[in-house]
Amino acid sequence: MISCNESSNNLVFSIGENFDISVEVGDVNCDGKIDAVDASYILSDYALASTDKKTILNKQLADYNNDGKVDAIDASAVLSEYARLSTS
């Protein structure tokens, strides 16, 4: 299970059981919903990675299509899921 705990105004990502909030893949800011904000965070993280800067996102949450990398395709897939959920 991938979960997020808030500690000292920072999100701490962990893998294990018995955490406060269960988080879906794609919900990188751990607010309980997959939306355009998550897509934006993923795209920003991808841009950081392409410049060899340290990335900040939990890769298991950000790798939406589960292909082993975080990239613009993941951001696009999250945005598509958000659009689908918004129109259902």
LOTIVEX-612511 format. One record per atom (N, C-alpha, C): x, y, z; residue in one letter. Coordinates in pm, whole numbers, padded with zeros to 5 digits, always signed. Example, Ala and Ser with C-alpha at 12.3 -4.5 7.8 and 13.67 -1.06 7.14 Angstrom:
<nufis>
+01319-00569+00780A/+01230-00450+00780A/+01320-00330+00780A/+01285-00225+00708S/+01367-00106+00714S/+01290+00003+00787S/
</nufis>
This chain:
<nufis>
+00084-00117+00000M/+00000+00000+00000M/+00089+00124+00000M/+00055+00220-00082I/+00127+00348-00084I/+00042+00447-00007I/+00103+00515+00087S/+00029+00608+00171S/+00107+00736+00192S/+00036+00838+00236C/+00100+00965+00267C/+00065+01005+00409C/+00163+01050+00481N/+00142+01108+00614N/+00189+01251+00609N/+00115+01340+00672E/+00159+01478+00676E/+00234+01499+00807E/+00354+01551+00797S/+00437+01571+00914S/+00513+01702+00896S/+00496+01793+00985S/+00565+01922+00980S/+00541+01996+00849S/+00418+01993+00800N/+00379+02058+00675N/+00450+02003+00553N/+00509+01886+00564N/+00571+01818+00450N/+00502+01685+00431N/+00484+01644+00306L/+00429+01512+00282L/+00543+01411+00288L/+00519+01302+00360V/+00616+01196+00372V/+00555+01073+00305V/+00623+01017+00208F/+00572+00902+00136F/+00635+00776+00191F/+00555+00674+00208S/+00603+00549+00265S/+00535+00432+00197S/+00597+00318+00205I/+00536+00195+00158I/+00521+00107+00281I/+00401+00057+00304G/+00376-00026+00420G/+00228-00033+00448G/+00194-00067+00569E/+00054-00078+00609E/+00027+00011+00729E/-00101+00033+00756N/-00147+00107+00872N/-00104+00253+00873N/-00114+00319+00759F/-00087+00462+00750F/-00220+00537+00750F/-00214+00666+00762D/-00334+00747+00777D/-00423+00751+00653D/-00364+00764+00534I/-00441+00788+00414I/-00399+00690+00306I/-00493+00620+00247S/-00464+00536+00133S/-00467+00624+00009S/-00368+00613-00077V/-00354+00703-00191V/-00351+00624-00321V/-00427+00670-00420E/-00428+00607-00552E/-00308+00651-00635E/-00262+00564-00722V/-00158+00601-00817V/-00212+00718-00898V/-00130+00820-00916G/-00170+00942-00987G/-00201+01057-00895G/-00237+01028-00770D/-00268+01133-00672D/-00138+01172-00602D/-00051+01242-00674V/+00083+01270-00623V/+00087+01372-00510V/-00016+01455-00496N/-00018+01550-00385N/-00101+01499-00268N/-00150+01377-00279C/-00218+01307-00169C/-00337+01383-00112C/-00416+01444-00201D/-00534+01516-00153D/-00662+01435-00171D/-00648+01309-00211G/-00764+01222-00223G/-00834+01227-00358G/-00779+01300-00454K/-00839+01306-00587K/-00731+01315-00693K/-00762+01261-00808I/-00672+01271-00923I/-00725+01384-01009I/-00641+01487-01028D/-00688+01604-01102D/-00574+01672-01177D/-00603+01788-01234A/-00505+01862-01313A/-00385+01906-01230A/-00403+01925-01101V/-00291+01963-01014V/-00188+01849-01012V/-00236+01726-01001D/-00146+01611-01002D/-00070+01604-01135D/-00141+01624-01246A/-00077+01622-01377A/+00032+01729-01386A/+00003+01846-01332S/+00100+01955-01333S/+00224+01919-01250S/+00204+01859-01135Y/+00317+01817-01052Y/+00402+01713-01124Y/+00336+01618-01189I/+00410+01514-01262I/+00492+01576-01374I/+00431+01669-01449L/+00502+01734-01558L/+00620+01816-01506L/+00602+01885-01395S/+00711+01962-01334S/+00824+01870-01290S/+00789+01756-01231D/+00889+01661-01186D/+00966+01604-01305D/+00896+01578-01413Y/+00960+01530-01535Y/+01058+01634-01590Y/+01019+01760-01588A/+01108+01868-01635A/+01233+01876-01548A/+01216+01862-01416L/+01333+01862-01327L/+01426+01746-01360L/+01370+01630-01381A/+01451+01512-01410A/+01528+01528-01540A/+01468+01596-01638S/+01536+01613-01767S/+01653+01711-01758S/+01662+01786-01650T/+01775+01878-01630T/+01871+01825-01523T/+01855+01698-01488D/+01939+01630-01388D/+01925+01690-01249D/+01816+01759-01223K/+01791+01810-01088K/+01717+01703-01008K/+01724+01715-00878K/+01658+01619-00791K/+01507+01631-00804K/+01441+01519-00825T/+01296+01518-00834T/+01238+01497-00696T/+01111+01531-00679I/+01052+01529-00546I/+00935+01433-00531I/+00881+01383-00640L/+00762+01300-00631L/+00793+01155-00602L/+00700+01089-00537N/+00707+00946-00517N/+00687+00880-00653N/+00785+00809-00700K/+00779+00751-00835K/+00665+00651-00850K/+00632+00579-00745Q/+00522+00482-00755Q/+00387+00551-00773Q/+00372+00669-00720L/+00248+00745-00739L/+00247+00818-00873L/+00363+00865-00916A/+00371+00947-01037A/+00375+00864-01165A/+00421+00740-01159D/+00429+00655-01277D/+00291+00595-01306D/+00202+00677-01359Y/+00061+00640-01375Y/+00041+00522-01470Y/+00120+00515-01575N/+00103+00404-01671N/+00192+00284-01639N/+00264+00291-01528N/+00342+00180-01475N/+00444+00126-01576N/+00514+00217-01644D/+00615+00175-01740D/+00757+00191-01686D/+00769+00225-01558G/+00900+00235-01495G/+00965+00372-01503G/+00898+00469-01562K/+00953+00604-01568K/+00840+00706-01551K/+00878+00823-01504V/+00783+00934-01488V/+00811+01032-01600V/+00711+01057-01683D/+00730+01145-01797D/+00600+01215-01835D/+00604+01288-01945A/+00488+01364-01989A/+00369+01273-02022A/+00397+01149-02058I/+00288+01055-02087I/+00207+01028-01961I/+00274+01017-01847D/+00203+00999-01719D/+00116+01121-01689D/+00171+01240-01709A/+00095+01363-01684A/-00028+01368-01774A/-00011+01333-01899S/-00122+01333-01993S/-00228+01230-01953S/-00185+01112-01909A/-00279+01008-01867A/-00357+01051-01744A/-00290+01117-01650V/-00359+01167-01530V/-00461+01274-01570V/-00423+01362-01660L/-00516+01466-01706L/-00635+01404-01778L/-00612+01302-01857S/-00722+01231-01925S/-00815+01165-01824S/-00757+01104-01721E/-00839+01041-01616E/-00922+01146-01543E/-00862+01260-01515Y/-00935+01369-01450Y/-01052+01414-01538Y/-01029+01430-01667A/-01136+01470-01759A/-01246+01365-01762A/-01208+01238-01764R/-01307+01130-01764R/-01390+01132-01636R/-01323+01147-01523L/-01395+01149-01395L/-01485+01273-01382L/-01442+01383-01441S/-01519+01507-01432S/-01647+01503-01513S/-01649+01420-01617T/-01767+01414-01703T/-01856+01296-01673T/-01818+01212-01576S/-01901+01095-01543S/-02011+01131-01447S/
</nufis>
